[in-house]
Amino acid sequence: MAMQAHPVPEVRVLDAAENAVPLLLGELREVVARNARPLVSFATGGTFAAFFRSLDAELRSGHIDGAGFVGTHLDEYIAFEPNRRGGMVHELTLRCPALRDMLARGSFLPVPCHGAEGSLRAHEERLARAGGIKLQFLGIGRNGHVAFNEPGASFEAGFHVTELAETTRADAAPTFVPDEPPRRAVTSGIRTILDADRVVLCAFGRGKAEAVKAMLQADVSHSCPASALRSHPNALVLLDPEAASSLDAAADVAN
Ligand code: PGA
C-alpha cells in the first residue's frame, strides 16, 4: 500500500477522516495483543477527537482493557498541570475520561509540565522503564511540526522546553479565549518520536495539505520537522482526501 516514490512511510488516503477511527483502534488492539503492557503515546490534538470518543467507549465496555497498556502523551504547555483547563492532559481526559482513570491509577504518565531538566530526564527514564514507546500516535501542524517540534527543531533531541511558533499559538488560541495562548511548552523530541517501534500519523483537512506534501515529498529538512519520519522504518500516515490534495501522485486508497 506504499506510495511508489516514497516507500517509507506507508501512506493511505481514506475516503473520509472518520474511517481512521477503526484503523487507530486496530493499531492499539494489535500492540496490546503483541506486548505485555506496552507503552502507548497519544497525540492530543483535535485530529484525534473522534478516536478518543471511540476509545473511551472501548475502554468503558472492556473491549479494550485499560489494564493492558500504559499510556502517555507527547507534550504539555509550561505550568499546565493535568487538571488545568486548556492543557493537553486536561483536553485529552475531557475527550476520553477513561484515561483520567488511568491517570489516577498511575498507568498514564503525564509529561512534566514545569520543564526542569531533571524532571525531563526522569520522565524519559520512566518511559524507558515502561519498555519504551511501542506505539506513537502523531498529528502534524500546518507548519509541519510534530508534537511541539517547530520548524528548525533538532532531529536529535529528547524531551525539552520549546517556544511555540506563531501559527501554533494562533491555532491554539480559541481554546484559551479570553486569555492569550501559551508561549512555551515541554515537548517530546524528534529522537524520542523516532525511537517508537511504530508511528501512526494522521492529518485531515485542506489546512494540512502543504505540510503533508513537505513531509512526504520535499527534501527531508528541519524546515518541516515531520519529514524526519521518512527515516522511520515502521510508520503509517493516514490522510483524508483534502490533506492529500497537494501530493504529486495519488496514494493508494483504503476505505
Ligand atoms: P490538531 O493538531 O490535531 O489539533 O490539528 C495537530 C498538531 O498541531 O500536531
Residues whose N, C-alpha, C, O or C-beta is under 5 A from the ligand:
A	BS01	PGA	G45 G46 T47 F48 G139 I140 G141 H145 A147
